[in-house]
Amino acid sequence: MRIEGGADTGAEYLITYDVRKKMTGVLINLACPAQVIENKRFISADLWGEVRRQWPECPNILPLCGAAGDITMRDLVRGGRNERDMTEIEGMEQQAGRILRESKYVISTVKPEDIDFNFPFRHITRVISLPLMTVTKSAYRKAKAVYDTFEAEYALNDFSAEYGDSIPLRMKDRTAYAAATGIVNRYILQNEKTTVETEVHAVRLRDAVIVTNPFELYQDYGMQIKARSAANQTIIAQLSCASLGYLATELAISGGSYSTGVSNGYCGPEGGYMLVEKTLGMINALYDA
């Protein structure tokens, strides 16, 4: 047995200043999603709302979620032992405090000569065609049988009254039904198209670049981009310009866990590797000029 993936534990910062060299805001890029509290019956800005609450003296905070399709804010190894519950408000407050302390330290290390008002800026955007993740006819037939069974059952028994969202599914059926429906829909879609169009941006700011993608991108792809990038600092912003679901690795798909099936996203590892190469090509183009 082994851990399915690693984690990008770095934090990327871009700090802005006015002409008097007074801080006006900070961009914080973490390779981790921003959901801490879960399964509550209230509206919350969650982690970043709490960071702003604890840091009122910072004029503007722009959080960007890095490649984090297989990452969570809680420690899955220790399983909640020796830390506050990371599905509750107390856990969210603790996580926000960690971000705040690190951010204040980073800002404290900035020297006046580090602040630059005259630096290279370039922005390019491309629409990249990535291969659609497909299913076999055998998988389609099996999924169609499951799908038809659910449809027949729910045609006779309406369970929708049990749920506030009026979806006629019992909770225990939802995962299996979603997986079967995803395979059936993908089989239909792949007979109509073989690629997915993705809008990708690359922005250069001095020695840093910001690159986007429309996926919940597994961190392994993000690490590949950062390791091979021509920039001194590479900021990845996922779920940008669209939401095309998870983009998992081969290792994760072999494990068959949540977020790896066609019901969870449009592209597979082939698309992931292509996205890495295309993104690196865009970064190189910013520096070649």
NUTI-432885 format. One record per residue: residue number from 0; residue in one letter; x, z, y of N, C-alpha, C in turn. Coordinates in steps of 0.05 Angstrom, whole numbers, plus 5000, padded with zeros to 4 digits. Layout:
REM residues N
- NUM, A, X, Z, Y, X, Z, Y, X, Z, Y
...
REM end
This chain:
REM residues 289
- 0, M, 5017, 5000, 4976, 5000, 5000, 5000, 5018, 5000, 5025
- 1, R, 5006, 4990, 5047, 5021, 4989, 5072, 5001, 4988, 5095
- 2, I, 5011, 4995, 5119, 4995, 4992, 5143, 4991, 4962, 5148
- 3, E, 4967, 4955, 5155, 4961, 4926, 5158, 4975, 4913, 5182
- 4, G, 4981, 4929, 5202, 4994, 4917, 5226, 5008, 4939, 5242
- 5, G, 5024, 4931, 5261, 5038, 4950, 5278, 5022, 4956, 5303
- 6, A, 5036, 4964, 5324, 5023, 4969, 5350, 5043, 4964, 5372
- 7, D, 5034, 4951, 5393, 5050, 4947, 5417, 5047, 4971, 5434
- 8, T, 5066, 4989, 5434, 5064, 5014, 5449, 5073, 5013, 5478
- 9, G, 5080, 4989, 5487, 5089, 4986, 5514, 5066, 4986, 5534
- 10, A, 5072, 4991, 5559, 5052, 4989, 5581, 5064, 4971, 5602
- 11, E, 5049, 4950, 5610, 5059, 4931, 5630, 5046, 4938, 5657
- 12, Y, 5062, 4937, 5678, 5051, 4944, 5705, 5059, 4922, 5725
- 13, L, 5040, 4917, 5743, 5046, 4902, 5768, 5035, 4919, 5790
- 14, I, 5052, 4926, 5809, 5044, 4944, 5831, 5044, 4929, 5857
- 15, T, 5023, 4931, 5873, 5021, 4917, 5898, 5025, 4936, 5922
- 16, Y, 5037, 4924, 5943, 5043, 4939, 5968, 5035, 4923, 5992
- 17, D, 5029, 4937, 6014, 5025, 4923, 6040, 5052, 4919, 6054
- 18, V, 5051, 4907, 6078, 5076, 4901, 6092, 5091, 4926, 6100
- 19, R, 5077, 4949, 6100, 5091, 4974, 6107, 5103, 4987, 6081
- 20, K, 5100, 4972, 6059, 5109, 4981, 6033, 5094, 5006, 6023
- 21, K, 5069, 5007, 6031, 5051, 5027, 6021, 5035, 5016, 5997
- 22, M, 5033, 5030, 5975, 5020, 5020, 5951, 4990, 5015, 5957
- 23, T, 4981, 4991, 5948, 4953, 4984, 5952, 4938, 4981, 5926
- 24, G, 4952, 4981, 5904, 4939, 4979, 5878, 4958, 4975, 5855
- 25, V, 4947, 4977, 5831, 4964, 4974, 5807, 4948, 4959, 5785
- 26, L, 4961, 4940, 5773, 4951, 4927, 5748, 4964, 4941, 5725
- 27, I, 4947, 4950, 5706, 4957, 4964, 5682, 4948, 4948, 5657
- 28, N, 4967, 4940, 5641, 4961, 4923, 5618, 4969, 4938, 5592
- 29, L, 4949, 4946, 5576, 4954, 4960, 5551, 4944, 4943, 5528
- 30, A, 4960, 4942, 5507, 4952, 4927, 5483, 4933, 4945, 5466
- 31, C, 4911, 4952, 5478, 4892, 4970, 5465, 4865, 4967, 5479
- 32, P, 4843, 4967, 5465, 4817, 4965, 5478, 4811, 4991, 5493
- 33, A, 4789, 4990, 5509, 4783, 5012, 5527, 4760, 5029, 5517
- 34, Q, 4751, 5025, 5492, 4729, 5041, 5482, 4740, 5067, 5469
- 35, V, 4732, 5089, 5480, 4739, 5115, 5468, 4713, 5128, 5458
- 36, I, 4695, 5135, 5476, 4670, 5147, 5468, 4652, 5126, 5455
- 37, E, 4638, 5134, 5434, 4621, 5115, 5419, 4595, 5129, 5410
- 38, N, 4575, 5112, 5405, 4550, 5121, 5394, 4536, 5141, 5411
- 39, K, 4537, 5137, 5438, 4524, 5155, 5456, 4499, 5141, 5469
- 40, R, 4481, 5156, 5480, 4457, 5145, 5492, 4459, 5148, 5523
- 41, F, 4481, 5140, 5534, 4484, 5139, 5563, 4503, 5116, 5570
- 42, I, 4501, 5107, 5595, 4519, 5086, 5605, 4544, 5099, 5616
- 43, S, 4567, 5088, 5609, 4593, 5099, 5618, 4613, 5077, 5623
- 44, A, 4630, 5082, 5643, 4653, 5064, 5648, 4676, 5070, 5629
- 45, D, 4672, 5090, 5612, 4691, 5098, 5591, 4718, 5104, 5603
- 46, L, 4739, 5095, 5589, 4766, 5104, 5595, 4775, 5098, 5624
- 47, W, 4770, 5073, 5633, 4781, 5066, 5659, 4764, 5079, 5682
- 48, G, 4739, 5084, 5676, 4724, 5100, 5696, 4736, 5128, 5699
- 49, E, 4745, 5139, 5676, 4757, 5166, 5677, 4784, 5165, 5690
- 50, V, 4800, 5144, 5686, 4826, 5141, 5700, 4821, 5140, 5730
- 51, R, 4802, 5125, 5739, 4796, 5124, 5767, 4787, 5151, 5778
- 52, R, 4771, 5166, 5762, 4762, 5192, 5771, 4785, 5211, 5775
- 53, Q, 4805, 5210, 5756, 4828, 5228, 5757, 4849, 5219, 5777
- 54, W, 4847, 5194, 5787, 4867, 5183, 5805, 4855, 5173, 5830
- 55, P, 4841, 5189, 5846, 4827, 5179, 5869, 4845, 5169, 5891
- 56, E, 4870, 5177, 5891, 4889, 5168, 5912, 4899, 5140, 5908
- 57, C, 4894, 5128, 5884, 4902, 5100, 5879, 4880, 5082, 5890
- 58, P, 4886, 5065, 5909, 4864, 5049, 5922, 4850, 5030, 5903
- 59, N, 4865, 5016, 5886, 4854, 4996, 5868, 4868, 4997, 5841
- 60, I, 4853, 4997, 5820, 4864, 4997, 5793, 4851, 4973, 5778
- 61, L, 4868, 4955, 5768, 4859, 4932, 5753, 4869, 4935, 5724
- 62, P, 4853, 4943, 5705, 4861, 4944, 5677, 4858, 4917, 5664
- 63, L, 4877, 4909, 5648, 4875, 4885, 5632, 4881, 4892, 5603
- 64, C, 4863, 4884, 5585, 4866, 4890, 5557, 4884, 4870, 5544
- 65, G, 4906, 4879, 5533, 4925, 4861, 5519, 4915, 4853, 5491
- 66, A, 4932, 4840, 5476, 4926, 4832, 5449, 4920, 4857, 5432
- 67, A, 4895, 4861, 5425, 4887, 4887, 5413, 4864, 4884, 5394
- 68, G, 4862, 4861, 5381, 4840, 4856, 5362, 4839, 4875, 5339
- 69, D, 4862, 4885, 5331, 4863, 4904, 5308, 4872, 4932, 5316
- 70, I, 4868, 4939, 5341, 4877, 4964, 5351, 4854, 4981, 5361
- 71, T, 4856, 5007, 5358, 4836, 5025, 5368, 4849, 5047, 5384
- 72, M, 4834, 5060, 5401, 4845, 5082, 5418, 4851, 5108, 5402
- 73, R, 4841, 5109, 5378, 4845, 5134, 5363, 4866, 5130, 5341
- 74, D, 4879, 5152, 5333, 4900, 5152, 5313, 4887, 5151, 5285
- 75, L, 4889, 5128, 5272, 4877, 5124, 5245, 4894, 5136, 5223
- 76, V, 4920, 5142, 5229, 4937, 5154, 5209, 4932, 5184, 5206
- 77, R, 4931, 5197, 5228, 4926, 5226, 5228, 4896, 5233, 5225
- 78, G, 4879, 5213, 5230, 4851, 5216, 5225, 4837, 5238, 5241
- 79, G, 4846, 5241, 5266, 4833, 5261, 5283, 4844, 5289, 5281
- 80, R, 4864, 5293, 5263, 4876, 5319, 5261, 4896, 5323, 5284
- 81, N, 4896, 5347, 5295, 4916, 5355, 5316, 4912, 5339, 5342
- 82, E, 4888, 5330, 5348, 4882, 5318, 5373, 4852, 5322, 5379
- 83, R, 4844, 5318, 5403, 4816, 5320, 5410, 4801, 5296, 5397
- 84, D, 4775, 5300, 5394, 4759, 5279, 5381, 4758, 5255, 5399
- 85, M, 4770, 5233, 5389, 4772, 5208, 5405, 4747, 5191, 5404
- 86, T, 4724, 5203, 5398, 4699, 5189, 5402, 4682, 5205, 5422
- 87, E, 4693, 5226, 5433, 4678, 5243, 5451, 4690, 5243, 5479
- 88, I, 4676, 5254, 5498, 4685, 5254, 5526, 4712, 5268, 5529
- 89, E, 4716, 5290, 5514, 4741, 5305, 5516, 4765, 5287, 5508
- 90, G, 4761, 5271, 5487, 4783, 5253, 5479, 4788, 5232, 5500
- 91, M, 4767, 5221, 5512, 4770, 5201, 5534, 4785, 5213, 5557
- 92, E, 4779, 5238, 5564, 4793, 5251, 5587, 4822, 5254, 5580
- 93, Q, 4828, 5261, 5555, 4857, 5264, 5547, 4871, 5237, 5549
- 94, Q, 4859, 5216, 5539, 4872, 5190, 5540, 4876, 5181, 5569
- 95, A, 4857, 5185, 5586, 4859, 5178, 5614, 4882, 5193, 5627
- 96, G, 4885, 5219, 5620, 4907, 5235, 5630, 4934, 5224, 5622
- 97, R, 4936, 5215, 5598, 4962, 5203, 5589, 4969, 5178, 5605
- 98, I, 4949, 5161, 5609, 4954, 5137, 5625, 4962, 5144, 5654
- 99, L, 4948, 5164, 5665, 4953, 5172, 5692, 4981, 5183, 5695
- 100, R, 4990, 5200, 5677, 5017, 5211, 5679, 5039, 5190, 5677
- 101, E, 5035, 5172, 5658, 5055, 5150, 5655, 5055, 5132, 5679
- 102, S, 5031, 5126, 5690, 5030, 5108, 5713, 5043, 5120, 5738
- 103, K, 5038, 5145, 5742, 5050, 5158, 5765, 5081, 5159, 5763
- 104, Y, 5090, 5163, 5738, 5119, 5163, 5734, 5131, 5135, 5740
- 105, V, 5118, 5114, 5729, 5128, 5087, 5734, 5130, 5081, 5764
- 106, I, 5108, 5088, 5778, 5108, 5083, 5807, 5129, 5098, 5821
- 107, S, 5135, 5122, 5812, 5156, 5139, 5825, 5183, 5127, 5822
- 108, T, 5188, 5109, 5803, 5214, 5097, 5799, 5219, 5073, 5816
- 109, V, 5198, 5063, 5829, 5201, 5039, 5846, 5217, 5045, 5871
- 110, K, 5237, 5029, 5876, 5254, 5033, 5900, 5245, 5013, 5922
- 111, P, 5249, 5019, 5947, 5241, 5000, 5968, 5251, 4972, 5964
- 112, E, 5276, 4970, 5955, 5288, 4943, 5951, 5275, 4928, 5927
- 113, D, 5260, 4942, 5911, 5246, 4928, 5888, 5221, 4913, 5898
- 114, I, 5211, 4920, 5921, 5186, 4908, 5931, 5192, 4882, 5944
- 115, D, 5180, 4861, 5934, 5186, 4833, 5942, 5161, 4820, 5953
- 116, F, 5163, 4808, 5976, 5140, 4793, 5988, 5144, 4763, 5987
- 117, N, 5166, 4754, 5977, 5172, 4726, 5976, 5182, 4719, 5949
- 118, F, 5165, 4710, 5931, 5173, 4705, 5904, 5158, 4680, 5893
- 119, P, 5168, 4668, 5871, 5155, 4645, 5860, 5127, 4652, 5849
- 120, F, 5109, 4634, 5855, 5081, 4636, 5845, 5072, 4609, 5834
- 121, R, 5064, 4609, 5810, 5053, 4584, 5798, 5030, 4591, 5780
- 122, H, 5011, 4573, 5778, 4987, 4577, 5761, 4981, 4550, 5747
- 123, I, 4980, 4551, 5721, 4971, 4527, 5706, 4949, 4535, 5686
- 124, T, 4931, 4517, 5681, 4910, 4522, 5662, 4907, 4497, 5643
- 125, R, 4901, 4502, 5619, 4897, 4481, 5599, 4874, 4488, 5581
- 126, V, 4862, 4467, 5571, 4841, 4470, 5550, 4854, 4462, 5523
- 127, I, 4856, 4481, 5505, 4870, 4477, 5480, 4850, 4475, 5457
- 128, S, 4854, 4455, 5440, 4837, 4452, 5417, 4850, 4467, 5393
- 129, L, 4836, 4487, 5382, 4846, 4502, 5360, 4828, 4496, 5335
- 130, P, 4840, 4496, 5311, 4824, 4490, 5287, 4803, 4511, 5282
- 131, L, 4779, 4502, 5275, 4757, 4520, 5268, 4763, 4532, 5240
- 132, M, 4759, 4558, 5237, 4761, 4571, 5211, 4737, 4563, 5194
- 133, T, 4742, 4551, 5170, 4721, 4540, 5154, 4716, 4556, 5129
- 134, V, 4694, 4550, 5115, 4687, 4563, 5090, 4683, 4541, 5068
- 135, T, 4687, 4549, 5044, 4683, 4530, 5021, 4653, 4527, 5014
- 136, K, 4647, 4506, 5000, 4619, 4502, 4991, 4611, 4524, 4972
- 137, S, 4630, 4534, 4955, 4623, 4556, 4937, 4616, 4581, 4953
- 138, A, 4632, 4587, 4974, 4626, 4611, 4990, 4599, 4608, 5004
- 139, Y, 4594, 4583, 5013, 4568, 4578, 5026, 4545, 4583, 5007
- 140, R, 4547, 4574, 4983, 4525, 4577, 4964, 4520, 4607, 4958
- 141, K, 4541, 4622, 4954, 4538, 4651, 4949, 4525, 4665, 4973
- 142, A, 4535, 4658, 4997, 4524, 4670, 5021, 4495, 4662, 5026
- 143, K, 4489, 4637, 5020, 4461, 4628, 5023, 4442, 4643, 5005
- 144, A, 4451, 4649, 4981, 4434, 4664, 4963, 4429, 4692, 4974
- 145, V, 4449, 4705, 4984, 4446, 4731, 4997, 4428, 4729, 5021
- 146, Y, 4433, 4710, 5037, 4417, 4706, 5062, 4387, 4702, 5055
- 147, D, 4382, 4684, 5036, 4354, 4679, 5028, 4340, 4703, 5017
- 148, T, 4355, 4720, 5002, 4344, 4745, 4991, 4335, 4763, 5013
- 149, F, 4352, 4767, 5033, 4345, 4783, 5056, 4321, 4772, 5071
- 150, E, 4321, 4746, 5075, 4299, 4733, 5090, 4273, 4737, 5076
- 151, A, 4274, 4734, 5049, 4249, 4738, 5034, 4239, 4766, 5035
- 152, E, 4258, 4785, 5033, 4250, 4813, 5033, 4238, 4821, 5060
- 153, Y, 4251, 4812, 5082, 4242, 4819, 5108, 4217, 4804, 5117
- 154, A, 4211, 4782, 5103, 4186, 4768, 5109, 4162, 4785, 5098
- 155, L, 4167, 4801, 5078, 4146, 4818, 5066, 4146, 4846, 5078
- 156, N, 4169, 4856, 5087, 4171, 4883, 5096, 4184, 4884, 5124
- 157, D, 4169, 4891, 5144, 4179, 4892, 5171, 4190, 4920, 5177
- 158, F, 4216, 4922, 5180, 4229, 4947, 5185, 4236, 4951, 5215
- 159, S, 4227, 4932, 5231, 4236, 4932, 5259, 4227, 4956, 5274
- 160, A, 4205, 4969, 5267, 4195, 4992, 5282, 4215, 5015, 5281
- 161, E, 4233, 5015, 5262, 4252, 5037, 5260, 4274, 5036, 5281
- 162, Y, 4277, 5014, 5295, 4300, 5010, 5312, 4292, 5003, 5340
- 163, G, 4305, 5014, 5359, 4299, 5009, 5387, 4303, 4981, 5396
- 164, D, 4322, 4967, 5383, 4328, 4939, 5391, 4309, 4919, 5377
- 165, S, 4291, 4929, 5361, 4270, 4912, 5347, 4282, 4891, 5329
- 166, I, 4307, 4895, 5320, 4318, 4876, 5300, 4308, 4885, 5273
- 167, P, 4295, 4867, 5259, 4282, 4875, 5233, 4302, 4877, 5210
- 168, L, 4320, 4896, 5213, 4340, 4901, 5193, 4345, 4931, 5190
- 169, R, 4345, 4940, 5165, 4353, 4968, 5160, 4383, 4970, 5165
- 170, M, 4392, 4992, 5174, 4420, 4996, 5181, 4438, 4989, 5157
- 171, K, 4431, 4997, 5134, 4448, 4993, 5110, 4451, 4963, 5104
- 172, D, 4433, 4946, 5114, 4433, 4917, 5108, 4449, 4901, 5128
- 173, R, 4454, 4912, 5151, 4463, 4896, 5173, 4490, 4882, 5168
- 174, T, 4509, 4897, 5157, 4536, 4885, 5153, 4534, 4862, 5133
- 175, A, 4521, 4866, 5111, 4519, 4845, 5090, 4504, 4821, 5101
- 176, Y, 4483, 4826, 5116, 4467, 4804, 5127, 4483, 4788, 5147
- 177, A, 4497, 4802, 5164, 4514, 4789, 5185, 4535, 4772, 5172
- 178, A, 4548, 4782, 5151, 4569, 4767, 5137, 4558, 4742, 5124
- 179, A, 4535, 4744, 5111, 4523, 4721, 5098, 4514, 4701, 5118
- 180, T, 4501, 4710, 5140, 4492, 4692, 5161, 4515, 4677, 5174
- 181, G, 4538, 4692, 5178, 4561, 4679, 5190, 4572, 4656, 5173
- 182, I, 4573, 4660, 5147, 4583, 4639, 5129, 4564, 4615, 5128
- 183, V, 4538, 4621, 5127, 4518, 4599, 5128, 4520, 4583, 5154
- 184, N, 4521, 4597, 5176, 4523, 4583, 5202, 4549, 4568, 5205
- 185, R, 4571, 4579, 5194, 4597, 4566, 5197, 4597, 4540, 5180
- 186, Y, 4585, 4541, 5157, 4584, 4517, 5140, 4569, 4494, 5154
- 187, I, 4548, 4501, 5168, 4533, 4481, 5183, 4550, 4471, 5207
- 188, L, 4563, 4489, 5221, 4579, 4482, 5244, 4603, 4464, 5237
- 189, Q, 4616, 4470, 5215, 4640, 4455, 5207, 4634, 4427, 5199
- 190, N, 4609, 4421, 5193, 4601, 4393, 5188, 4596, 4378, 5213
- 191, E, 4596, 4392, 5236, 4591, 4380, 5262, 4617, 4378, 5278
- 192, K, 4635, 4397, 5275, 4660, 4398, 5291, 4682, 4411, 5275
- 193, T, 4707, 4406, 5281, 4729, 4417, 5267, 4748, 4434, 5285
- 194, T, 4742, 4433, 5311, 4760, 4448, 5329, 4743, 4464, 5349
- 195, V, 4756, 4483, 5362, 4744, 4500, 5382, 4760, 4496, 5408
- 196, E, 4746, 4490, 5430, 4759, 4487, 5456, 4764, 4514, 5469
- 197, T, 4788, 4520, 5477, 4795, 4546, 5489, 4809, 4541, 5516
- 198, E, 4799, 4555, 5536, 4811, 4554, 5563, 4833, 4575, 5565
- 199, V, 4857, 4567, 5572, 4880, 4585, 5573, 4893, 4583, 5600
- 200, H, 4900, 4605, 5613, 4913, 4606, 5639, 4941, 4619, 5636
- 201, A, 4959, 4610, 5653, 4986, 4622, 5654, 4993, 4624, 5684
- 202, V, 5000, 4648, 5693, 5007, 4653, 5721, 5034, 4666, 5722
- 203, R, 5051, 4655, 5740, 5078, 4667, 5744, 5078, 4681, 5770
- 204, L, 5087, 4706, 5770, 5092, 4722, 5794, 5120, 4733, 5792
- 205, R, 5138, 4720, 5806, 5166, 4728, 5805, 5177, 4726, 5776
- 206, D, 5185, 4749, 5764, 5196, 4748, 5737, 5175, 4756, 5716
- 207, A, 5150, 4757, 5725, 5128, 4765, 5706, 5109, 4741, 5703
- 208, V, 5097, 4740, 5679, 5076, 4720, 5675, 5051, 4735, 5663
- 209, I, 5028, 4724, 5671, 5003, 4733, 5659, 4991, 4710, 5644
- 210, V, 4985, 4714, 5618, 4973, 4692, 5602, 4946, 4703, 5590
- 211, T, 4927, 4685, 5588, 4901, 4693, 5579, 4894, 4679, 5552
- 212, N, 4874, 4691, 5539, 4862, 4678, 5515, 4834, 4689, 5513
- 213, P, 4816, 4674, 5499, 4788, 4683, 5497, 4781, 4699, 5472
- 214, F, 4801, 4710, 5459, 4796, 4723, 5433, 4800, 4753, 5435
- 215, E, 4791, 4767, 5414, 4802, 4794, 5409, 4826, 4788, 5391
- 216, L, 4848, 4785, 5403, 4872, 4774, 5390, 4887, 4796, 5376
- 217, Y, 4893, 4792, 5350, 4909, 4812, 5336, 4936, 4815, 5349
- 218, Q, 4946, 4840, 5349, 4970, 4846, 5364, 4994, 4832, 5354
- 219, D, 4995, 4824, 5329, 5018, 4809, 5319, 5023, 4783, 5334
- 220, Y, 5002, 4769, 5342, 5005, 4745, 5358, 5015, 4752, 5386
- 221, G, 5005, 4773, 5397, 5015, 4782, 5423, 5044, 4789, 5423
- 222, M, 5053, 4802, 5402, 5082, 4809, 5399, 5099, 4784, 5397
- 223, Q, 5089, 4764, 5383, 5105, 4739, 5380, 5108, 4726, 5408
- 224, I, 5086, 4726, 5424, 5088, 4714, 5450, 5107, 4730, 5468
- 225, K, 5106, 4756, 5467, 5123, 4772, 5484, 5153, 4769, 5476
- 226, A, 5158, 4769, 5450, 5185, 4768, 5440, 5199, 4741, 5447
- 227, R, 5184, 4720, 5449, 5195, 4693, 5453, 5191, 4683, 5482
- 228, S, 5178, 4699, 5498, 5172, 4690, 5525, 5197, 4687, 5542
- 229, A, 5196, 4667, 5561, 5218, 4663, 5579, 5218, 4683, 5602
- 230, A, 5196, 4697, 5605, 5193, 4716, 5627, 5205, 4743, 5620
- 231, N, 5214, 4758, 5641, 5223, 4785, 5636, 5200, 4804, 5629
- 232, Q, 5176, 4798, 5639, 5153, 4814, 5633, 5130, 4795, 5627
- 233, T, 5116, 4799, 5604, 5094, 4782, 5596, 5069, 4799, 5593
- 234, I, 5049, 4793, 5608, 5023, 4807, 5608, 5003, 4789, 5595
- 235, I, 4990, 4799, 5574, 4970, 4784, 5559, 4943, 4796, 5565
- 236, A, 4924, 4778, 5573, 4897, 4787, 5579, 4878, 4773, 5560
- 237, Q, 4868, 4788, 5540, 4850, 4776, 5520, 4821, 4776, 5531
- 238, L, 4803, 4764, 5516, 4775, 4762, 5523, 4771, 4751, 5552
- 239, S, 4787, 4731, 5559, 4785, 4719, 5585, 4774, 4691, 5583
- 240, C, 4756, 4684, 5602, 4743, 4658, 5604, 4724, 4651, 5582
- 241, A, 4720, 4669, 5563, 4700, 4665, 5542, 4703, 4689, 5523
- 242, S, 4687, 4689, 5502, 4690, 4709, 5481, 4686, 4695, 5454
- 243, L, 4708, 4689, 5441, 4707, 4674, 5416, 4712, 4691, 5392
- 244, G, 4708, 4717, 5395, 4710, 4735, 5372, 4739, 4742, 5365
- 245, Y, 4742, 4754, 5342, 4769, 4763, 5332, 4785, 4739, 5323
- 246, L, 4812, 4742, 5326, 4830, 4723, 5314, 4850, 4739, 5298
- 247, A, 4845, 4740, 5271, 4860, 4757, 5253, 4884, 4743, 5241
- 248, T, 4901, 4759, 5229, 4925, 4749, 5215, 4919, 4744, 5186
- 249, E, 4938, 4730, 5172, 4935, 4725, 5144, 4934, 4751, 5128
- 250, L, 4951, 4770, 5136, 4952, 4796, 5122, 4925, 4810, 5124
- 251, A, 4913, 4810, 5148, 4888, 4824, 5151, 4866, 4810, 5135
- 252, I, 4866, 4784, 5135, 4845, 4769, 5120, 4847, 4774, 5091
- 253, S, 4872, 4777, 5081, 4876, 4783, 5052, 4864, 4810, 5045
- 254, G, 4863, 4828, 5064, 4851, 4854, 5060, 4821, 4854, 5061
- 255, G, 4810, 4834, 5074, 4781, 4830, 5075, 4766, 4851, 5091
- 256, S, 4779, 4862, 5111, 4765, 4883, 5126, 4749, 4872, 5149
- 257, Y, 4737, 4890, 5164, 4721, 4882, 5188, 4738, 4866, 5207
- 258, S, 4725, 4846, 5219, 4737, 4829, 5240, 4753, 4806, 5228
- 259, T, 4753, 4802, 5202, 4769, 4781, 5190, 4753, 4757, 5180
- 260, G, 4726, 4760, 5179, 4710, 4738, 5167, 4700, 4719, 5188
- 261, V, 4688, 4697, 5179, 4678, 4677, 5198, 4655, 4687, 5215
- 262, S, 4642, 4708, 5206, 4621, 4720, 5222, 4632, 4736, 5246
- 263, N, 4659, 4740, 5246, 4672, 4756, 5267, 4687, 4739, 5287
- 264, G, 4691, 4713, 5281, 4707, 4697, 5300, 4707, 4668, 5292
- 265, Y, 4717, 4651, 5309, 4717, 4622, 5305, 4743, 4611, 5293
- 266, C, 4765, 4625, 5297, 4791, 4615, 5288, 4805, 4634, 5270
- 267, G, 4823, 4623, 5253, 4838, 4639, 5234, 4868, 4637, 5240
- 268, P, 4885, 4645, 5222, 4914, 4646, 5227, 4926, 4619, 5236
- 269, E, 4916, 4597, 5226, 4926, 4571, 5235, 4922, 4568, 5265
- 270, G, 4899, 4576, 5274, 4893, 4575, 5303, 4910, 4596, 5318
- 271, G, 4915, 4618, 5306, 4931, 4639, 5319, 4959, 4630, 5324
- 272, Y, 4971, 4617, 5304, 4999, 4608, 5307, 5000, 4585, 5328
- 273, M, 4979, 4569, 5328, 4979, 4547, 5347, 4975, 4558, 5375
- 274, L, 4958, 4578, 5378, 4955, 4591, 5405, 4981, 4603, 5415
- 275, V, 4996, 4615, 5397, 5022, 4626, 5405, 5040, 4604, 5416
- 276, E, 5043, 4582, 5401, 5061, 4561, 5409, 5051, 4548, 5435
- 277, K, 5026, 4543, 5438, 5015, 4531, 5462, 5019, 4549, 5486
- 278, T, 5015, 4575, 5482, 5019, 4594, 5504, 5048, 4595, 5513
- 279, L, 5066, 4595, 5493, 5095, 4595, 5500, 5102, 4570, 5514
- 280, G, 5090, 4547, 5507, 5095, 4522, 5521, 5087, 4524, 5550
- 281, M, 5064, 4537, 5555, 5055, 4540, 5583, 5074, 4558, 5599
- 282, I, 5083, 4580, 5586, 5102, 4597, 5599, 5128, 4583, 5606
- 283, N, 5138, 4567, 5587, 5162, 4551, 5592, 5158, 4532, 5615
- 284, A, 5134, 4520, 5616, 5129, 4501, 5638, 5130, 4514, 5665
- 285, L, 5122, 4540, 5667, 5124, 4554, 5692, 5153, 4558, 5701
- 286, Y, 5171, 4560, 5682, 5199, 4565, 5689, 5215, 4539, 5691
- 287, D, 5206, 4518, 5676, 5220, 4492, 5677, 5219, 4480, 5705
- 288, A, 5196, 4486, 5718, 5193, 4474, 5745, 5210, 4488, 5766
REM end
